[in-house]
Amino acid sequence: MKRLSGHLFLGLRCYKCSDYTGHCQNVQECTYEDSCISISERGGKTIRQCLRYTDCDNSRLQQMFPSIRGVTYRCCSSNLCNSGSTSSSSARPLCVLTTTLIALCWAWI
């Protein structure tokens, strides 16, 4: 058990923000989630928050974040692990599926 500002907590802590600066100071104590995610949009927007690790795949993230396109993401499961860049080996392009589907649609037209 850890203590933060006089409060006891047991769960994972992740950064929580959605902005274009890339500097996130807000910390979220995850309740039911078991991982942190960092999503970086090609246009510069970064989203960081708690997430269930089972939701960390292209199709599920596309459903959860339908308004953002051309992104890379990284899921991790240690405290405040979603602070850095998404350029690690576990970062995956979310746009690959979208690009493939668009190409298939154009082939049928």
Phi and psi restraints in degrees (range 20) as a CNS / XPLOR table:
assign (resid 1 and name C) (resid 2 and name N)
       (resid 2 and name CA) (resid 2 and name C) 1.0 -117.2 20.0 2
assign (resid 2 and name N) (resid 2 and name CA)
       (resid 2 and name C) (resid 3 and name N) 1.0 160.7 20.0 2
assign (resid 2 and name C) (resid 3 and name N)
       (resid 3 and name CA) (resid 3 and name C) 1.0 -122.1 20.0 2
assign (resid 3 and name N) (resid 3 and name CA)
       (resid 3 and name C) (resid 4 and name N) 1.0 129.4 20.0 2
assign (resid 3 and name C) (resid 4 and name N)
       (resid 4 and name CA) (resid 4 and name C) 1.0 -131.9 20.0 2
assign (resid 4 and name N) (resid 4 and name CA)
       (resid 4 and name C) (resid 5 and name N) 1.0 116.4 20.0 2
assign (resid 4 and name C) (resid 5 and name N)
       (resid 5 and name CA) (resid 5 and name C) 1.0 51.7 20.0 2
assign (resid 5 and name N) (resid 5 and name CA)
       (resid 5 and name C) (resid 6 and name N) 1.0 42.6 20.0 2
assign (resid 5 and name C) (resid 6 and name N)
       (resid 6 and name CA) (resid 6 and name C) 1.0 82.0 20.0 2
assign (resid 6 and name N) (resid 6 and name CA)
       (resid 6 and name C) (resid 7 and name N) 1.0 0.8 20.0 2
assign (resid 6 and name C) (resid 7 and name N)
       (resid 7 and name CA) (resid 7 and name C) 1.0 -110.0 20.0 2
assign (resid 7 and name N) (resid 7 and name CA)
       (resid 7 and name C) (resid 8 and name N) 1.0 139.8 20.0 2
assign (resid 7 and name C) (resid 8 and name N)
       (resid 8 and name CA) (resid 8 and name C) 1.0 -91.7 20.0 2
assign (resid 8 and name N) (resid 8 and name CA)
       (resid 8 and name C) (resid 9 and name N) 1.0 141.1 20.0 2
assign (resid 8 and name C) (resid 9 and name N)
       (resid 9 and name CA) (resid 9 and name C) 1.0 -149.1 20.0 2
assign (resid 9 and name N) (resid 9 and name CA)
       (resid 9 and name C) (resid 10 and name N) 1.0 154.8 20.0 2
assign (resid 9 and name C) (resid 10 and name N)
       (resid 10 and name CA) (resid 10 and name C) 1.0 -114.0 20.0 2
assign (resid 10 and name N) (resid 10 and name CA)
       (resid 10 and name C) (resid 11 and name N) 1.0 -25.3 20.0 2
assign (resid 10 and name C) (resid 11 and name N)
       (resid 11 and name CA) (resid 11 and name C) 1.0 -83.9 20.0 2
assign (resid 11 and name N) (resid 11 and name CA)
       (resid 11 and name C) (resid 12 and name N) 1.0 -177.2 20.0 2
assign (resid 11 and name C) (resid 12 and name N)
       (resid 12 and name CA) (resid 12 and name C) 1.0 -71.4 20.0 2
assign (resid 12 and name N) (resid 12 and name CA)
       (resid 12 and name C) (resid 13 and name N) 1.0 147.4 20.0 2
assign (resid 12 and name C) (resid 13 and name N)
       (resid 13 and name CA) (resid 13 and name C) 1.0 -117.9 20.0 2
assign (resid 13 and name N) (resid 13 and name CA)
       (resid 13 and name C) (resid 14 and name N) 1.0 135.8 20.0 2
assign (resid 13 and name C) (resid 14 and name N)
       (resid 14 and name CA) (resid 14 and name C) 1.0 -132.4 20.0 2
assign (resid 14 and name N) (resid 14 and name CA)
       (resid 14 and name C) (resid 15 and name N) 1.0 156.3 20.0 2
assign (resid 14 and name C) (resid 15 and name N)
       (resid 15 and name CA) (resid 15 and name C) 1.0 -72.4 20.0 2
assign (resid 15 and name N) (resid 15 and name CA)
       (resid 15 and name C) (resid 16 and name N) 1.0 146.3 20.0 2
assign (resid 15 and name C) (resid 16 and name N)
       (resid 16 and name CA) (resid 16 and name C) 1.0 -132.9 20.0 2
assign (resid 16 and name N) (resid 16 and name CA)
       (resid 16 and name C) (resid 17 and name N) 1.0 114.1 20.0 2
assign (resid 16 and name C) (resid 17 and name N)
       (resid 17 and name CA) (resid 17 and name C) 1.0 -166.7 20.0 2
assign (resid 17 and name N) (resid 17 and name CA)
       (resid 17 and name C) (resid 18 and name N) 1.0 165.9 20.0 2
assign (resid 17 and name C) (resid 18 and name N)
       (resid 18 and name CA) (resid 18 and name C) 1.0 -148.1 20.0 2
assign (resid 18 and name N) (resid 18 and name CA)
       (resid 18 and name C) (resid 19 and name N) 1.0 99.3 20.0 2
assign (resid 18 and name C) (resid 19 and name N)
       (resid 19 and name CA) (resid 19 and name C) 1.0 -158.0 20.0 2
assign (resid 19 and name N) (resid 19 and name CA)
       (resid 19 and name C) (resid 20 and name N) 1.0 -179.1 20.0 2
assign (resid 19 and name C) (resid 20 and name N)
       (resid 20 and name CA) (resid 20 and name C) 1.0 -104.1 20.0 2
assign (resid 20 and name N) (resid 20 and name CA)
       (resid 20 and name C) (resid 21 and name N) 1.0 -0.3 20.0 2
assign (resid 20 and name C) (resid 21 and name N)
       (resid 21 and name CA) (resid 21 and name C) 1.0 -83.4 20.0 2
assign (resid 21 and name N) (resid 21 and name CA)
       (resid 21 and name C) (resid 22 and name N) 1.0 -30.8 20.0 2
assign (resid 21 and name C) (resid 22 and name N)
       (resid 22 and name CA) (resid 22 and name C) 1.0 81.8 20.0 2
assign (resid 22 and name N) (resid 22 and name CA)
       (resid 22 and name C) (resid 23 and name N) 1.0 -2.4 20.0 2
assign (resid 22 and name C) (resid 23 and name N)
       (resid 23 and name CA) (resid 23 and name C) 1.0 -108.7 20.0 2
assign (resid 23 and name N) (resid 23 and name CA)
       (resid 23 and name C) (resid 24 and name N) 1.0 110.7 20.0 2
assign (resid 23 and name C) (resid 24 and name N)
       (resid 24 and name CA) (resid 24 and name C) 1.0 -115.2 20.0 2
assign (resid 24 and name N) (resid 24 and name CA)
       (resid 24 and name C) (resid 25 and name N) 1.0 127.1 20.0 2
assign (resid 24 and name C) (resid 25 and name N)
       (resid 25 and name CA) (resid 25 and name C) 1.0 -113.4 20.0 2
assign (resid 25 and name N) (resid 25 and name CA)
       (resid 25 and name C) (resid 26 and name N) 1.0 -15.6 20.0 2
assign (resid 25 and name C) (resid 26 and name N)
       (resid 26 and name CA) (resid 26 and name C) 1.0 -74.4 20.0 2
assign (resid 26 and name N) (resid 26 and name CA)
       (resid 26 and name C) (resid 27 and name N) 1.0 132.3 20.0 2
assign (resid 26 and name C) (resid 27 and name N)
       (resid 27 and name CA) (resid 27 and name C) 1.0 -113.4 20.0 2
assign (resid 27 and name N) (resid 27 and name CA)
       (resid 27 and name C) (resid 28 and name N) 1.0 133.3 20.0 2
assign (resid 27 and name C) (resid 28 and name N)
       (resid 28 and name CA) (resid 28 and name C) 1.0 -113.3 20.0 2
assign (resid 28 and name N) (resid 28 and name CA)
       (resid 28 and name C) (resid 29 and name N) 1.0 134.3 20.0 2
assign (resid 28 and name C) (resid 29 and name N)
       (resid 29 and name CA) (resid 29 and name C) 1.0 -90.2 20.0 2
assign (resid 29 and name N) (resid 29 and name CA)
       (resid 29 and name C) (resid 30 and name N) 1.0 116.0 20.0 2
assign (resid 29 and name C) (resid 30 and name N)
       (resid 30 and name CA) (resid 30 and name C) 1.0 -71.2 20.0 2
assign (resid 30 and name N) (resid 30 and name CA)
       (resid 30 and name C) (resid 31 and name N) 1.0 138.7 20.0 2
assign (resid 30 and name C) (resid 31 and name N)
       (resid 31 and name CA) (resid 31 and name C) 1.0 -97.8 20.0 2
assign (resid 31 and name N) (resid 31 and name CA)
       (resid 31 and name C) (resid 32 and name N) 1.0 -61.4 20.0 2
assign (resid 31 and name C) (resid 32 and name N)
       (resid 32 and name CA) (resid 32 and name C) 1.0 -108.6 20.0 2
assign (resid 32 and name N) (resid 32 and name CA)
       (resid 32 and name C) (resid 33 and name N) 1.0 -7.7 20.0 2
assign (resid 32 and name C) (resid 33 and name N)
       (resid 33 and name CA) (resid 33 and name C) 1.0 -84.7 20.0 2
assign (resid 33 and name N) (resid 33 and name CA)
       (resid 33 and name C) (resid 34 and name N) 1.0 150.8 20.0 2
assign (resid 33 and name C) (resid 34 and name N)
       (resid 34 and name CA) (resid 34 and name C) 1.0 -119.7 20.0 2
assign (resid 34 and name N) (resid 34 and name CA)
       (resid 34 and name C) (resid 35 and name N) 1.0 13.1 20.0 2
assign (resid 34 and name C) (resid 35 and name N)
       (resid 35 and name CA) (resid 35 and name C) 1.0 -153.2 20.0 2
assign (resid 35 and name N) (resid 35 and name CA)
       (resid 35 and name C) (resid 36 and name N) 1.0 167.5 20.0 2
assign (resid 35 and name C) (resid 36 and name N)
       (resid 36 and name CA) (resid 36 and name C) 1.0 -111.5 20.0 2
assign (resid 36 and name N) (resid 36 and name CA)
       (resid 36 and name C) (resid 37 and name N) 1.0 152.5 20.0 2
assign (resid 36 and name C) (resid 37 and name N)
       (resid 37 and name CA) (resid 37 and name C) 1.0 -131.5 20.0 2
assign (resid 37 and name N) (resid 37 and name CA)
       (resid 37 and name C) (resid 38 and name N) 1.0 146.8 20.0 2
assign (resid 37 and name C) (resid 38 and name N)
       (resid 38 and name CA) (resid 38 and name C) 1.0 -129.4 20.0 2
assign (resid 38 and name N) (resid 38 and name CA)
       (resid 38 and name C) (resid 39 and name N) 1.0 120.3 20.0 2
assign (resid 38 and name C) (resid 39 and name N)
       (resid 39 and name CA) (resid 39 and name C) 1.0 -117.0 20.0 2
assign (resid 39 and name N) (resid 39 and name CA)
       (resid 39 and name C) (resid 40 and name N) 1.0 127.3 20.0 2
assign (resid 39 and name C) (resid 40 and name N)
       (resid 40 and name CA) (resid 40 and name C) 1.0 -118.2 20.0 2
assign (resid 40 and name N) (resid 40 and name CA)
       (resid 40 and name C) (resid 41 and name N) 1.0 120.6 20.0 2
assign (resid 40 and name C) (resid 41 and name N)
       (resid 41 and name CA) (resid 41 and name C) 1.0 -84.6 20.0 2
assign (resid 41 and name N) (resid 41 and name CA)
       (resid 41 and name C) (resid 42 and name N) 1.0 148.9 20.0 2
assign (resid 41 and name C) (resid 42 and name N)
       (resid 42 and name CA) (resid 42 and name C) 1.0 -56.2 20.0 2
assign (resid 42 and name N) (resid 42 and name CA)
       (resid 42 and name C) (resid 43 and name N) 1.0 -32.9 20.0 2
assign (resid 42 and name C) (resid 43 and name N)
       (resid 43 and name CA) (resid 43 and name C) 1.0 -76.0 20.0 2
assign (resid 43 and name N) (resid 43 and name CA)
       (resid 43 and name C) (resid 44 and name N) 1.0 -4.6 20.0 2
assign (resid 43 and name C) (resid 44 and name N)
       (resid 44 and name CA) (resid 44 and name C) 1.0 111.8 20.0 2
assign (resid 44 and name N) (resid 44 and name CA)
       (resid 44 and name C) (resid 45 and name N) 1.0 -10.7 20.0 2
assign (resid 44 and name C) (resid 45 and name N)
       (resid 45 and name CA) (resid 45 and name C) 1.0 -74.7 20.0 2
assign (resid 45 and name N) (resid 45 and name CA)
       (resid 45 and name C) (resid 46 and name N) 1.0 137.4 20.0 2
assign (resid 45 and name C) (resid 46 and name N)
       (resid 46 and name CA) (resid 46 and name C) 1.0 -123.1 20.0 2
assign (resid 46 and name N) (resid 46 and name CA)
       (resid 46 and name C) (resid 47 and name N) 1.0 134.0 20.0 2
assign (resid 46 and name C) (resid 47 and name N)
       (resid 47 and name CA) (resid 47 and name C) 1.0 -119.0 20.0 2
assign (resid 47 and name N) (resid 47 and name CA)
       (resid 47 and name C) (resid 48 and name N) 1.0 130.6 20.0 2
assign (resid 47 and name C) (resid 48 and name N)
       (resid 48 and name CA) (resid 48 and name C) 1.0 -130.8 20.0 2
assign (resid 48 and name N) (resid 48 and name CA)
       (resid 48 and name C) (resid 49 and name N) 1.0 138.6 20.0 2
assign (resid 48 and name C) (resid 49 and name N)
       (resid 49 and name CA) (resid 49 and name C) 1.0 -173.1 20.0 2
assign (resid 49 and name N) (resid 49 and name CA)
       (resid 49 and name C) (resid 50 and name N) 1.0 176.3 20.0 2
assign (resid 49 and name C) (resid 50 and name N)
       (resid 50 and name CA) (resid 50 and name C) 1.0 -77.5 20.0 2
assign (resid 50 and name N) (resid 50 and name CA)
       (resid 50 and name C) (resid 51 and name N) 1.0 152.9 20.0 2
assign (resid 50 and name C) (resid 51 and name N)
       (resid 51 and name CA) (resid 51 and name C) 1.0 -159.6 20.0 2
assign (resid 51 and name N) (resid 51 and name CA)
       (resid 51 and name C) (resid 52 and name N) 1.0 148.0 20.0 2
assign (resid 51 and name C) (resid 52 and name N)
       (resid 52 and name CA) (resid 52 and name C) 1.0 -73.2 20.0 2
assign (resid 52 and name N) (resid 52 and name CA)
       (resid 52 and name C) (resid 53 and name N) 1.0 135.2 20.0 2
assign (resid 52 and name C) (resid 53 and name N)
       (resid 53 and name CA) (resid 53 and name C) 1.0 -61.7 20.0 2
assign (resid 53 and name N) (resid 53 and name CA)
       (resid 53 and name C) (resid 54 and name N) 1.0 -29.3 20.0 2
assign (resid 53 and name C) (resid 54 and name N)
       (resid 54 and name CA) (resid 54 and name C) 1.0 -66.8 20.0 2
assign (resid 54 and name N) (resid 54 and name CA)
       (resid 54 and name C) (resid 55 and name N) 1.0 -18.2 20.0 2
assign (resid 54 and name C) (resid 55 and name N)
       (resid 55 and name CA) (resid 55 and name C) 1.0 -88.9 20.0 2
assign (resid 55 and name N) (resid 55 and name CA)
       (resid 55 and name C) (resid 56 and name N) 1.0 -0.3 20.0 2
assign (resid 55 and name C) (resid 56 and name N)
       (resid 56 and name CA) (resid 56 and name C) 1.0 -88.6 20.0 2
assign (resid 56 and name N) (resid 56 and name CA)
       (resid 56 and name C) (resid 57 and name N) 1.0 69.3 20.0 2
assign (resid 56 and name C) (resid 57 and name N)
       (resid 57 and name CA) (resid 57 and name C) 1.0 -147.3 20.0 2
assign (resid 57 and name N) (resid 57 and name CA)
       (resid 57 and name C) (resid 58 and name N) 1.0 160.8 20.0 2
assign (resid 57 and name C) (resid 58 and name N)
       (resid 58 and name CA) (resid 58 and name C) 1.0 -53.0 20.0 2
assign (resid 58 and name N) (resid 58 and name CA)
       (resid 58 and name C) (resid 59 and name N) 1.0 -50.8 20.0 2
assign (resid 58 and name C) (resid 59 and name N)
       (resid 59 and name CA) (resid 59 and name C) 1.0 -66.5 20.0 2
assign (resid 59 and name N) (resid 59 and name CA)
       (resid 59 and name C) (resid 60 and name N) 1.0 -41.9 20.0 2
assign (resid 59 and name C) (resid 60 and name N)
       (resid 60 and name CA) (resid 60 and name C) 1.0 -68.3 20.0 2
assign (resid 60 and name N) (resid 60 and name CA)
       (resid 60 and name C) (resid 61 and name N) 1.0 -41.9 20.0 2
assign (resid 60 and name C) (resid 61 and name N)
       (resid 61 and name CA) (resid 61 and name C) 1.0 -66.3 20.0 2
assign (resid 61 and name N) (resid 61 and name CA)
       (resid 61 and name C) (resid 62 and name N) 1.0 -33.8 20.0 2
assign (resid 61 and name C) (resid 62 and name N)
       (resid 62 and name CA) (resid 62 and name C) 1.0 -64.0 20.0 2
assign (resid 62 and name N) (resid 62 and name CA)
       (resid 62 and name C) (resid 63 and name N) 1.0 -36.0 20.0 2
assign (resid 62 and name C) (resid 63 and name N)
       (resid 63 and name CA) (resid 63 and name C) 1.0 -71.1 20.0 2
assign (resid 63 and name N) (resid 63 and name CA)
       (resid 63 and name C) (resid 64 and name N) 1.0 -39.8 20.0 2
assign (resid 63 and name C) (resid 64 and name N)
       (resid 64 and name CA) (resid 64 and name C) 1.0 -74.9 20.0 2
assign (resid 64 and name N) (resid 64 and name CA)
       (resid 64 and name C) (resid 65 and name N) 1.0 -30.7 20.0 2
assign (resid 64 and name C) (resid 65 and name N)
       (resid 65 and name CA) (resid 65 and name C) 1.0 -127.7 20.0 2
assign (resid 65 and name N) (resid 65 and name CA)
       (resid 65 and name C) (resid 66 and name N) 1.0 66.5 20.0 2
assign (resid 65 and name C) (resid 66 and name N)
       (resid 66 and name CA) (resid 66 and name C) 1.0 -69.4 20.0 2
assign (resid 66 and name N) (resid 66 and name CA)
       (resid 66 and name C) (resid 67 and name N) 1.0 -20.4 20.0 2
assign (resid 66 and name C) (resid 67 and name N)
       (resid 67 and name CA) (resid 67 and name C) 1.0 -86.4 20.0 2
assign (resid 67 and name N) (resid 67 and name CA)
       (resid 67 and name C) (resid 68 and name N) 1.0 -10.0 20.0 2
assign (resid 67 and name C) (resid 68 and name N)
       (resid 68 and name CA) (resid 68 and name C) 1.0 -106.2 20.0 2
assign (resid 68 and name N) (resid 68 and name CA)
       (resid 68 and name C) (resid 69 and name N) 1.0 139.6 20.0 2
assign (resid 68 and name C) (resid 69 and name N)
       (resid 69 and name CA) (resid 69 and name C) 1.0 -130.3 20.0 2
assign (resid 69 and name N) (resid 69 and name CA)
       (resid 69 and name C) (resid 70 and name N) 1.0 158.7 20.0 2
assign (resid 69 and name C) (resid 70 and name N)
       (resid 70 and name CA) (resid 70 and name C) 1.0 60.0 20.0 2
assign (resid 70 and name N) (resid 70 and name CA)
       (resid 70 and name C) (resid 71 and name N) 1.0 56.7 20.0 2
assign (resid 70 and name C) (resid 71 and name N)
       (resid 71 and name CA) (resid 71 and name C) 1.0 -118.5 20.0 2
assign (resid 71 and name N) (resid 71 and name CA)
       (resid 71 and name C) (resid 72 and name N) 1.0 162.4 20.0 2
assign (resid 71 and name C) (resid 72 and name N)
       (resid 72 and name CA) (resid 72 and name C) 1.0 -120.3 20.0 2
assign (resid 72 and name N) (resid 72 and name CA)
       (resid 72 and name C) (resid 73 and name N) 1.0 152.7 20.0 2
assign (resid 72 and name C) (resid 73 and name N)
       (resid 73 and name CA) (resid 73 and name C) 1.0 -141.4 20.0 2
assign (resid 73 and name N) (resid 73 and name CA)
       (resid 73 and name C) (resid 74 and name N) 1.0 161.1 20.0 2
assign (resid 73 and name C) (resid 74 and name N)
       (resid 74 and name CA) (resid 74 and name C) 1.0 -144.9 20.0 2
assign (resid 74 and name N) (resid 74 and name CA)
       (resid 74 and name C) (resid 75 and name N) 1.0 126.8 20.0 2
assign (resid 74 and name C) (resid 75 and name N)
       (resid 75 and name CA) (resid 75 and name C) 1.0 -108.1 20.0 2
assign (resid 75 and name N) (resid 75 and name CA)
       (resid 75 and name C) (resid 76 and name N) 1.0 141.9 20.0 2
assign (resid 75 and name C) (resid 76 and name N)
       (resid 76 and name CA) (resid 76 and name C) 1.0 -149.7 20.0 2
assign (resid 76 and name N) (resid 76 and name CA)
       (resid 76 and name C) (resid 77 and name N) 1.0 168.0 20.0 2
assign (resid 76 and name C) (resid 77 and name N)
       (resid 77 and name CA) (resid 77 and name C) 1.0 -135.7 20.0 2
assign (resid 77 and name N) (resid 77 and name CA)
       (resid 77 and name C) (resid 78 and name N) 1.0 35.0 20.0 2
assign (resid 77 and name C) (resid 78 and name N)
       (resid 78 and name CA) (resid 78 and name C) 1.0 -122.8 20.0 2
assign (resid 78 and name N) (resid 78 and name CA)
       (resid 78 and name C) (resid 79 and name N) 1.0 159.1 20.0 2
assign (resid 78 and name C) (resid 79 and name N)
       (resid 79 and name CA) (resid 79 and name C) 1.0 -54.6 20.0 2
assign (resid 79 and name N) (resid 79 and name CA)
       (resid 79 and name C) (resid 80 and name N) 1.0 127.4 20.0 2
assign (resid 79 and name C) (resid 80 and name N)
       (resid 80 and name CA) (resid 80 and name C) 1.0 57.4 20.0 2
assign (resid 80 and name N) (resid 80 and name CA)
       (resid 80 and name C) (resid 81 and name N) 1.0 30.3 20.0 2
assign (resid 80 and name C) (resid 81 and name N)
       (resid 81 and name CA) (resid 81 and name C) 1.0 -77.0 20.0 2
assign (resid 81 and name N) (resid 81 and name CA)
       (resid 81 and name C) (resid 82 and name N) 1.0 -10.2 20.0 2
assign (resid 81 and name C) (resid 82 and name N)
       (resid 82 and name CA) (resid 82 and name C) 1.0 -95.1 20.0 2
assign (resid 82 and name N) (resid 82 and name CA)
       (resid 82 and name C) (resid 83 and name N) 1.0 28.7 20.0 2
assign (resid 82 and name C) (resid 83 and name N)
       (resid 83 and name CA) (resid 83 and name C) 1.0 -85.6 20.0 2
assign (resid 83 and name N) (resid 83 and name CA)
       (resid 83 and name C) (resid 84 and name N) 1.0 -29.4 20.0 2
assign (resid 83 and name C) (resid 84 and name N)
       (resid 84 and name CA) (resid 84 and name C) 1.0 -94.2 20.0 2
assign (resid 84 and name N) (resid 84 and name CA)
       (resid 84 and name C) (resid 85 and name N) 1.0 -166.2 20.0 2
assign (resid 84 and name C) (resid 85 and name N)
       (resid 85 and name CA) (resid 85 and name C) 1.0 -67.4 20.0 2
assign (resid 85 and name N) (resid 85 and name CA)
       (resid 85 and name C) (resid 86 and name N) 1.0 157.5 20.0 2
assign (resid 85 and name C) (resid 86 and name N)
       (resid 86 and name CA) (resid 86 and name C) 1.0 -96.1 20.0 2
assign (resid 86 and name N) (resid 86 and name CA)
       (resid 86 and name C) (resid 87 and name N) 1.0 22.9 20.0 2
assign (resid 86 and name C) (resid 87 and name N)
       (resid 87 and name CA) (resid 87 and name C) 1.0 -89.7 20.0 2
assign (resid 87 and name N) (resid 87 and name CA)
       (resid 87 and name C) (resid 88 and name N) 1.0 10.6 20.0 2
assign (resid 87 and name C) (resid 88 and name N)
       (resid 88 and name CA) (resid 88 and name C) 1.0 -74.4 20.0 2
assign (resid 88 and name N) (resid 88 and name CA)
       (resid 88 and name C) (resid 89 and name N) 1.0 175.6 20.0 2
assign (resid 88 and name C) (resid 89 and name N)
       (resid 89 and name CA) (resid 89 and name C) 1.0 -67.4 20.0 2
assign (resid 89 and name N) (resid 89 and name CA)
       (resid 89 and name C) (resid 90 and name N) 1.0 -17.9 20.0 2
assign (resid 89 and name C) (resid 90 and name N)
       (resid 90 and name CA) (resid 90 and name C) 1.0 -90.9 20.0 2
assign (resid 90 and name N) (resid 90 and name CA)
       (resid 90 and name C) (resid 91 and name N) 1.0 0.0 20.0 2
assign (resid 90 and name C) (resid 91 and name N)
       (resid 91 and name CA) (resid 91 and name C) 1.0 -73.8 20.0 2
assign (resid 91 and name N) (resid 91 and name CA)
       (resid 91 and name C) (resid 92 and name N) 1.0 136.3 20.0 2
assign (resid 91 and name C) (resid 92 and name N)
       (resid 92 and name CA) (resid 92 and name C) 1.0 -132.1 20.0 2
assign (resid 92 and name N) (resid 92 and name CA)
       (resid 92 and name C) (resid 93 and name N) 1.0 139.6 20.0 2
assign (resid 92 and name C) (resid 93 and name N)
       (resid 93 and name CA) (resid 93 and name C) 1.0 -74.5 20.0 2
assign (resid 93 and name N) (resid 93 and name CA)
       (resid 93 and name C) (resid 94 and name N) 1.0 125.8 20.0 2
assign (resid 93 and name C) (resid 94 and name N)
       (resid 94 and name CA) (resid 94 and name C) 1.0 -78.4 20.0 2
assign (resid 94 and name N) (resid 94 and name CA)
       (resid 94 and name C) (resid 95 and name N) 1.0 -21.9 20.0 2
assign (resid 94 and name C) (resid 95 and name N)
       (resid 95 and name CA) (resid 95 and name C) 1.0 -78.6 20.0 2
assign (resid 95 and name N) (resid 95 and name CA)
       (resid 95 and name C) (resid 96 and name N) 1.0 -10.6 20.0 2
assign (resid 95 and name C) (resid 96 and name N)
       (resid 96 and name CA) (resid 96 and name C) 1.0 -59.5 20.0 2
assign (resid 96 and name N) (resid 96 and name CA)
       (resid 96 and name C) (resid 97 and name N) 1.0 -47.6 20.0 2
assign (resid 96 and name C) (resid 97 and name N)
       (resid 97 and name CA) (resid 97 and name C) 1.0 -62.7 20.0 2
assign (resid 97 and name N) (resid 97 and name CA)
       (resid 97 and name C) (resid 98 and name N) 1.0 -44.3 20.0 2
assign (resid 97 and name C) (resid 98 and name N)
       (resid 98 and name CA) (resid 98 and name C) 1.0 -61.7 20.0 2
assign (resid 98 and name N) (resid 98 and name CA)
       (resid 98 and name C) (resid 99 and name N) 1.0 -45.7 20.0 2
assign (resid 98 and name C) (resid 99 and name N)
       (resid 99 and name CA) (resid 99 and name C) 1.0 -61.9 20.0 2
assign (resid 99 and name N) (resid 99 and name CA)
       (resid 99 and name C) (resid 100 and name N) 1.0 -41.7 20.0 2
assign (resid 99 and name C) (resid 100 and name N)
       (resid 100 and name CA) (resid 100 and name C) 1.0 -62.5 20.0 2
assign (resid 100 and name N) (resid 100 and name CA)
       (resid 100 and name C) (resid 101 and name N) 1.0 -44.4 20.0 2
assign (resid 100 and name C) (resid 101 and name N)
       (resid 101 and name CA) (resid 101 and name C) 1.0 -64.1 20.0 2
assign (resid 101 and name N) (resid 101 and name CA)
       (resid 101 and name C) (resid 102 and name N) 1.0 -40.5 20.0 2
assign (resid 101 and name C) (resid 102 and name N)
       (resid 102 and name CA) (resid 102 and name C) 1.0 -64.0 20.0 2
assign (resid 102 and name N) (resid 102 and name CA)
       (resid 102 and name C) (resid 103 and name N) 1.0 -43.3 20.0 2
assign (resid 102 and name C) (resid 103 and name N)
       (resid 103 and name CA) (resid 103 and name C) 1.0 -61.4 20.0 2
assign (resid 103 and name N) (resid 103 and name CA)
       (resid 103 and name C) (resid 104 and name N) 1.0 -41.7 20.0 2
assign (resid 103 and name C) (resid 104 and name N)
       (resid 104 and name CA) (resid 104 and name C) 1.0 -63.5 20.0 2
assign (resid 104 and name N) (resid 104 and name CA)
       (resid 104 and name C) (resid 105 and name N) 1.0 -41.3 20.0 2
assign (resid 104 and name C) (resid 105 and name N)
       (resid 105 and name CA) (resid 105 and name C) 1.0 -63.2 20.0 2
assign (resid 105 and name N) (resid 105 and name CA)
       (resid 105 and name C) (resid 106 and name N) 1.0 -43.5 20.0 2
assign (resid 105 and name C) (resid 106 and name N)
       (resid 106 and name CA) (resid 106 and name C) 1.0 -63.6 20.0 2
assign (resid 106 and name N) (resid 106 and name CA)
       (resid 106 and name C) (resid 107 and name N) 1.0 -32.8 20.0 2
assign (resid 106 and name C) (resid 107 and name N)
       (resid 107 and name CA) (resid 107 and name C) 1.0 -66.9 20.0 2
assign (resid 107 and name N) (resid 107 and name CA)
       (resid 107 and name C) (resid 108 and name N) 1.0 -28.4 20.0 2
assign (resid 107 and name C) (resid 108 and name N)
       (resid 108 and name CA) (resid 108 and name C) 1.0 -83.4 20.0 2
assign (resid 108 and name N) (resid 108 and name CA)
       (resid 108 and name C) (resid 109 and name N) 1.0 -17.3 20.0 2
